[in-house]
Amino acid sequence: MSRKMRWNYIVNAVIALLGLLSLLSGLLMLTFPEGGYRGGRNPDFRTALLGLSRHTWSDLHVWLSLLAVAGVALHLVLHWKWIVCATKAWFAVKPKREVAVETCPVE
C-alpha cells in the first residue's frame, strides 16, 4: 500500500467517524429535553444524558461537525489533481470524430 493510499484511507476513515458521531449527537439533541431555566418553569432544567448537559452536547456536536468539514477540505486537497483533471475532461470540447482521450489517473 502506497503512502498516499494510506493517507487517503486514514482521512476517509476519520471523516466517516466524525460524520457518524456528529449524526448521533444531532439525533441525541433532537430527543433531548429543551434546556434553559425559563424562570423555574422548566422541569427538565439541568437534565443530563450520559453525564453531559444539553449545552455540552450542543458544543460537542458543533466541534465534531467542524472537524468533519476540515477533514473534507483535507480530502479535497489530497485529490486536487484528480478533481482538476476530471473537471477538464467533463467540460472539454468534443472532437468531431472519436479520438482516444487521456483519462485521469485513479488516486
Secondary structure as the mmCIF struct_conf table of DSSP 4:
data_model
#
loop_
_struct_conf.conf_type_id
_struct_conf.id
_struct_conf.beg_label_comp_id
_struct_conf.beg_label_asym_id
_struct_conf.beg_label_seq_id
_struct_conf.end_label_comp_id
_struct_conf.end_label_asym_id
_struct_conf.end_label_seq_id
HELX_RH_AL_P HELX_RH_AL_P1 ARG A 3 THR A 31
BEND BEND1 PHE A 32 PHE A 32
HELX_LH_PP_P HELX_LH_PP_P1 PRO A 33 GLU A 34
HELX_RH_3T_P HELX_RH_3T_P1 ARG A 38 GLY A 40
TURN_TY1_P TURN_TY1_P1 ARG A 41 ARG A 41
TURN_TY1_P TURN_TY1_P2 PRO A 43 ARG A 46
STRN STRN1 ALA A 48 LEU A 49
TURN_TY1_P TURN_TY1_P3 LEU A 50 GLY A 51
STRN STRN2 LEU A 52 SER A 53
HELX_RH_AL_P HELX_RH_AL_P2 ARG A 54 LEU A 78
TURN_TY1_P TURN_TY1_P4 HIS A 79 HIS A 79
HELX_RH_AL_P HELX_RH_AL_P3 TRP A 80 PHE A 91
HELX_LH_PP_P HELX_LH_PP_P2 ALA A 92 PRO A 95
BEND BEND2 LYS A 96 ARG A 97
HELX_LH_PP_P HELX_LH_PP_P3 GLU A 102 VAL A 106
#
